[in-house]
Amino acid sequence: MQEHTTEPLVDIDDRRNVTDLLIERAAIAPEHVAFEVPDADPAAPWHPVTTAAFLAEVRQLAKGLIATGIAPGDAIAIMAPTRYAWAVADLASWFAGGVVVPVYETSSLAQVAAIVRDARVRLAIGGAAQVDVLREAFTQTGTGGLGAWSMDAADGVALLATRGAEVDDEELERRRIHADLDAPATIVYTSGTTGEPKGAILTHRNFVGQVLNIAAAYREVVHPGGNTIIFLPLAHVLARGLQLICLASGMRIAHLSDTTRVVETLGTIRPTFLVAVPRVLEKIQAAAAQKAADARLGRVWAAAVSTAVTAGSAAEDRAPARLSVRARRALFDRLFFRRLRAVMGGRVDYVLSGGAALDPELSLFFGGIGVPVIEGYGLTETTAPLTGNLPRDIRSGTVGRPLPGSTVRISAEGEILARGVGVFAGYRDPADTADAFVDGFFRTGDLGRLDAEGRVVLEGRLKDVIVTSNGKTVVPSAWERAVEASPLVAHAVMIGEGRSYLSALLVLDPAAAGTWADAAGSALERDAAGVLTEVTDTRLRAHLRGIVDSANARVSRSEQVRRFAIVLADLDDTELVTQTLKIKRRAVLARAASSIENLYR
């Protein structure tokens, strides 16, 4: 049994709860800019909000929540796109003594109703497009006695805030310090890739411990002179954790909900740090490759990628690259790399990648062009990061060592087990909690190992393991990641449980597939909503056959896929894909039953 512990860097027991982080920062630097907020004025599209101004807004809304009837421990739902008002509502709920229940803005009525019923939500705050869904969910479930309030309507949150005039500062302070470190801070409903979502209870200790320890470990990344853009959903614990780390450390935050404006916003805000899922990095590289191909520089680009990977590898080994590599890199920097850095704003020092496994060569590529990628690993139940590579100590292909205050153990079955400051208190259902722990460690459900230096190497999901009819045990993640490296493939799903050989479903990326179809003169059309459409285009199949063959060459014979089907799907369907863009395997397999049967005829 393997185990590695990283001792905490910060003692948190002198803090009362999460709200102390904002109080302390406002006392240190009240006039420091904490947020950049979109403005309607095209001449100055973003305006600054200082820490003191943010604290004042938080206090005003918190008083309004108290005046409206929120009691200590009451659940408050927030359902809106990522935006500044989300941050205000989050902190205000804690100042009022509430427990925050984040809801993804794209959730269906049935999903929202299930959450507000289970969490017993008393009041909700929503965006203009979400508040009616919240109200209907309250009506269906008999919850929400204090109503659903719009962030945008005149009779919404603005009115709610004005009600706080009758609440004095002393009462607000009593509410703010009511919760201690071990009190629930939030109930986050898991994305449910393999089953029904469960409400994970995260405490103030989880957040304060993670924020202060991670900030101490990553001072080179998160600091008062830096800034970032958060475009992940704030309903995701990683985005909220990042927001608190930046707020406590004095790092400016801009929010962006419209992902079609990412490139434009990067050029305006010019962040020093970004958090992105691997798919975003893959698309940046793929877009550069396509531009090079369009300019008939495909072979030159391939040489540039190889050079960047070599340079990135040398940097990780802390060894100078050979003179020839440095010369080629300088050439390719003028041709390609500086333009890629400019697309990302031109000032990015580091990118944090999480949410899915990152291809090691992609990590080395970005490191080689001058944008090191820090890969980390965590779950909702670990209050986001559990492990992470550190600046100037990155090892591609791993997700780093346990973060300060955390222990990782590898069970005899190869499952990653976790214990530490970020590990949650349990689920809403005690039966789920009992199943989730063994010997005081949380069972992540992920497979992995520790390398010789204590870094975690991910090896797939325990529930995804396939046992064929021949008795072969197969972990599909390595093969799936190799296929998903193609811009055309959004998700690869290996199949073979109880079968005599392995097959796979390749779910196309709609945008990339559309571009390919236009160039090839083909027509790819998806059938009705909720249906997986099988694609039989022979040219596309021949192209993807090469991708599959390449992935097969990277694994053992028993892990190779013999047959595959290509499908189009609605990737905005939350019954098929989680809010964090992970495929729901059970849903895919159920909807593709006929295609799967054809693979075994």
Secondary structure by P-SEA (a helix, b strand, c coil): cbbbbbccccccccccccaaaaaaaaaaccccccbbbbbccccccbbbbcaaaaaaaaaaaaaaaaaacccccbbbbbbccccaaaaaaaaaaaaabbbbbbbbccccaaaaaaaaaaacccbbbbccccaaaaaaaaaaccccccbbbbccccccaaaaaaacccccaaaaaaaaaccccccccbbbbcccccccbbbbbbcaaaaaaaaaaaaaaccccccccbbbbbccccccaaaaaaaaaaaaabbbbbbbccccaaaaaaaaccccbbbbcaaaaaaaaaaaaaaaaaacaaaaaaaaaaaaaaaaaaaaacccccaaaaaaaaaaaaccaaaaaaaacccccbbbbccccccaaaaaaaaaaccccccccccccccccccccccccccccccccccccbbbbbcccbbbbbcccccccccccaaaaaaacccccccccccccccccbbbbbcccccccccccccccccaaaaaaaaaccccccbbbbbbccccbbbbbbbcaaaaaaaaaaaacbbbbbccccbbbbbccaaaaaaaaaaaaaaaaacccccccccccccccccccccccccccccaaaaaaaaaaaaaaaaac
